[in-house]
Amino acid sequence: MNYVQVQNDALDKIVAHKLEVERFADLNLIEALKIPEVKQLYDEIKDLKRQLAFNENSAKSSQNIEKCIVDKRKQLQKLLQQHNIKLSSLIPKYWCEKCKDSGMYEGQMCSCVKERATKVLMTSQDGNASDVEFANVNFNIFEDKDYVKQAYNIAKTFVEKIDTTKYNNFTILGGVGVGKTYLMQCMANLAMQQNRYVVYMSAFQLNQLFLNYHTAPMLEKNKIIEPVLTCEMLCIDDLGCEQMFNNVTTPMLTMIINERNLSSKKTVITSNLSLDEIRERYDYRLCSRLLDESVSLKIMLSGSDLRQTKK
């Protein structure tokens, strides 16, 4: 399933949640309004709100109406408590207070949809990805913990200063199981905590997106490629594992990196390949954009396979 499909699925789930919590709150409200005193206060508050909306008198008049509404709400809350009804049960419990689980905010797809889609893709590769944070890193498991701690601090600073850093690309290199993906997940989760638009996918998934782009009708192409071009942080895991498709993989990857560099958007990449192997696998144009030290940071993690160490 490509990113657009994951994002659409995330939107469907959020909207479904909206309908469910609103239905639950409505049912609770219907039950509460069966109590005459509750219904009377509820109707009085509605009338006062209507008066406030259409009030054309002085500001002082509006203030008086607002004060009456506050007083009535306090009375209503007290009355509900007497009948063992929680006021919170009458209010929909949205996942996102910004868009009220509509999935749209100020005419655009809400960040909650993008974050949910990213977490789905992260979890599909690592079930614990959403729990990975810089604060939870156990540096004692690394052979050279001082070096790794320094590398993590550099990565954390890259995310924290995402708007001001001159670096656009952050490449994490190293052998199998040395913690590359874990570090990138820390970066992705921190960026999302800062309300950044993050897209996270494996190099294989990104390559599939490129294929979908090439085979899609012209009117659908922009929708397919838009997320990886416009997101504030694009995370590509395990670059080099993808199959190389002629006239697709390298040209598309070059275009993505080039466009993101031009707009100062951040790209984080992990790879088991060495720098020389990256240069051999991809053409000069891509490597010059990806590894240019004036706009790129590179970290090399070494050591034994941590997965085997844990076993």
URTA-V961650 format. One record per pair of residues at least 24 apart in sequence whose C-alpha atoms are under 10 Angstrom apart, sorted by the first residue. I is the first residue (numbers start at 1). J is the second residue. If there is no record, write none. Layout:
i=<I I>
j=<J J>
This chain:
i=<1 1 1 1 2 2 2 2 2 2 2 2 2 2 3 3 3 3 3 3 3 3 3 3 3 3 3 3 3 3 4 4 4 4 4 4 4 4 5 5 6 6 6 6 6 6 6 7 7 7 7 7 7 7 7 7 7 8 8 8 9 9 9 9 10 10 10 10 10 10 10 10 10 10 11 11 11 11 11 11 11 11 11 11 11 12 12 12 13 13 13 13 14 14 14 14 14 14 14 14 14 14 15 15 15 15 15 15 15 16 16 17 17 17 17 17 17 17 18 18 18 18 18 18 18 18 18 19 19 19 19 20 20 20 21 21 21 21 21 21 21 21 22 22 22 22 22 23 24 24 24 24 24 25 25 25 25 25 25 25 26 26 26 26 27 27 28 28 28 28 28 28 29 29 29 29 29 30 31 31 32 32 32 32 32 32 35 35 35 37 37 37 38 38 38 38 38 38 39 40 41 41 41 41 41 42 42 42 44 44 44 44 45 45 45 45 45 45 48 110 111 111 111 111 111 112 112 112 113 114 114 114 114 114 114 114 115 115 115 115 115 115 115 115 115 116 117 117 117 118 118 118 118 118 118 118 118 118 119 119 119 119 119 119 119 119 120 120 121 121 121 121 121 122 122 122 122 122 122 122 122 122 124 125 125 125 125 126 126 126 128 128 129 129 129 129 129 129 129 130 130 130 130 131 131 131 132 132 132 132 132 132 132 132 132 133 133 133 133 133 133 133 133 133 134 134 134 134 134 134 134 135 136 137 137 137 141 141 141 142 142 142 142 142 142 142 142 142 143 143 143 143 143 144 144 144 147 147 147 148 148 148 148 148 148 151 151 151 151 151 152 152 152 152 152 154 154 155 155 155 155 155 155 155 155 156 156 156 156 156 156 157 158 158 158 158 159 159 159 159 159 159 159 159 159 159 160 160 160 160 162 162 162 162 162 162 162 163 163 163 163 164 165 165 165 166 166 166 166 166 166 167 167 167 167 167 167 167 167 167 167 167 168 168 168 168 168 168 168 168 168 168 168 168 168 168 168 168 168 168 169 169 169 169 169 169 169 169 169 169 169 169 169 169 169 169 169 169 169 169 169 170 170 170 170 170 170 170 170 170 170 170 170 170 171 171 171 171 171 171 171 171 171 171 171 171 171 171 171 172 172 172 172 172 172 172 172 172 172 172 172 172 173 173 173 173 173 173 173 173 173 173 173 173 173 173 174 174 174 174 174 174 174 174 174 174 175 175 175 175 175 175 175 175 175 175 176 176 176 176 176 176 176 176 176 176 176 177 177 177 177 177 177 177 177 177 177 178 178 178 178 178 178 178 178 178 179 179 179 179 179 179 179 180 180 180 180 180 180 180 180 180 180 181 181 181 181 181 181 181 182 183 184 184 184 184 184 184 185 185 187 187 187 188 188 188 188 191 191 192 195 196 196 196 197 197 197 197 197 197 198 198 198 198 198 198 198 198 198 198 199 199 199 199 199 199 199 199 199 199 199 200 200 200 200 200 200 200 200 201 201 201 201 201 201 202 202 202 202 202 202 202 202 202 203 203 203 203 203 203 203 203 203 203 203 203 203 203 204 204 204 204 204 204 204 204 204 205 205 205 206 206 206 206 206 206 206 207 207 207 207 207 207 207 207 207 208 208 208 209 209 210 210 210 210 210 210 210 211 211 211 211 213 213 214 214 214 225 225 228 228 228 228 229 229 229 229 229 229 229 229 230 230 230 230 230 231 231 231 231 232 232 232 232 232 232 233 233 233 233 233 234 234 234 234 234 234 235 235 235 235 235 236 236 236 236 236 237 237 237 237 237 238 238 238 238 238 239 239 239 239 239 239 240 240 240 240 240 240 240 240 241 241 241 244 244 249 250 250 250 250 250 251 251 251 251 252 253 253 253 254 254 254 254 254 254 254 254 254 255 255 255 256 257 257 257 257 258 258 258 258 258 261 261 261 261 264 266 267 268 268 268 269 270 270 270 271 272 274>
j=<121 205 208 209 121 201 205 206 207 208 209 210 212 224 114 117 118 120 121 199 200 201 205 206 208 209 224 225 227 228 114 117 209 223 224 225 226 227 117 224 113 114 116 117 118 120 121 109 113 114 115 116 117 118 120 121 227 113 114 117 113 116 117 120 103 112 113 114 115 116 117 118 119 120 101 102 103 104 109 110 112 113 114 116 117 102 103 113 101 103 113 116 94 95 96 100 101 102 103 112 113 116 94 100 101 102 103 104 113 101 102 92 93 94 95 100 101 102 92 93 94 95 96 100 101 102 103 92 94 101 102 92 93 94 89 90 91 92 93 94 95 101 90 91 92 93 94 92 89 90 91 92 93 87 88 89 90 91 92 93 89 90 91 92 89 90 85 86 87 89 90 91 85 87 89 90 91 90 85 90 80 83 85 86 87 90 79 80 83 76 79 80 75 76 77 79 80 83 76 76 72 73 75 76 79 72 73 76 68 69 72 73 69 70 71 72 73 76 72 197 192 195 196 197 198 192 195 197 197 192 196 197 198 199 227 231 189 192 193 195 196 197 198 199 200 192 198 199 200 188 189 192 197 198 199 200 201 235 185 188 189 192 198 199 200 201 200 201 199 200 201 202 205 185 188 189 199 200 201 202 235 237 201 181 201 202 237 181 182 185 182 185 181 182 184 185 186 188 189 185 186 188 189 185 186 189 182 183 184 185 186 187 188 189 190 182 183 184 185 186 187 188 189 190 182 183 185 186 187 189 190 186 186 182 183 186 306 309 310 178 179 301 302 303 304 305 306 309 178 302 303 304 306 301 302 303 300 301 302 179 183 299 300 301 302 183 298 299 300 301 183 184 186 187 299 297 299 183 184 186 187 268 297 298 299 183 184 186 187 190 191 187 187 191 266 297 186 187 188 189 190 191 194 196 233 266 187 190 191 194 191 196 232 233 264 265 266 232 264 265 266 264 264 266 295 264 266 294 295 296 297 261 264 265 266 267 292 293 294 295 296 297 233 257 260 261 262 263 264 265 266 267 268 289 290 292 294 295 296 297 233 234 257 260 261 264 265 266 267 268 269 289 290 291 292 293 294 295 296 297 298 235 266 267 268 269 270 290 291 295 296 297 298 299 235 236 239 267 268 269 270 271 290 291 296 297 298 299 300 237 238 268 269 270 271 272 273 297 298 299 300 301 238 239 269 270 271 272 273 274 275 298 299 300 301 302 270 271 272 273 274 299 300 301 302 303 271 272 273 274 300 301 302 303 304 305 238 271 272 273 301 302 303 304 305 306 307 272 301 302 303 304 305 306 307 308 309 272 300 301 302 303 304 305 306 307 270 301 302 303 305 306 307 237 238 269 270 271 272 299 300 301 302 235 236 237 238 269 270 271 270 270 235 236 237 268 269 270 235 237 233 235 268 233 234 235 268 232 233 233 232 231 232 233 227 230 231 232 233 234 227 228 230 231 232 233 234 235 266 267 227 228 229 230 231 232 233 234 235 236 267 228 231 233 234 235 236 237 268 228 234 235 236 237 238 235 236 237 238 239 241 242 269 270 235 236 237 238 239 240 241 242 243 249 253 269 270 271 236 237 238 239 240 241 242 243 244 236 237 242 236 237 239 242 249 252 253 242 243 244 245 248 249 250 252 253 242 243 249 249 252 245 248 249 250 251 252 253 245 248 249 252 248 252 247 248 252 252 256 256 257 260 267 255 256 257 258 259 260 263 265 256 259 260 263 265 260 265 266 267 260 263 264 265 266 267 260 265 266 267 268 260 265 266 267 268 269 266 267 268 269 270 267 268 269 270 271 268 269 270 271 272 269 270 271 272 273 269 270 271 272 273 278 270 271 272 273 277 278 281 282 271 272 273 281 282 282 281 282 283 285 286 282 283 285 286 286 282 286 290 282 283 284 285 286 287 288 289 290 285 286 289 286 286 287 289 290 285 286 288 289 290 289 290 295 296 295 296 296 296 297 298 298 298 299 300 300 301 300>
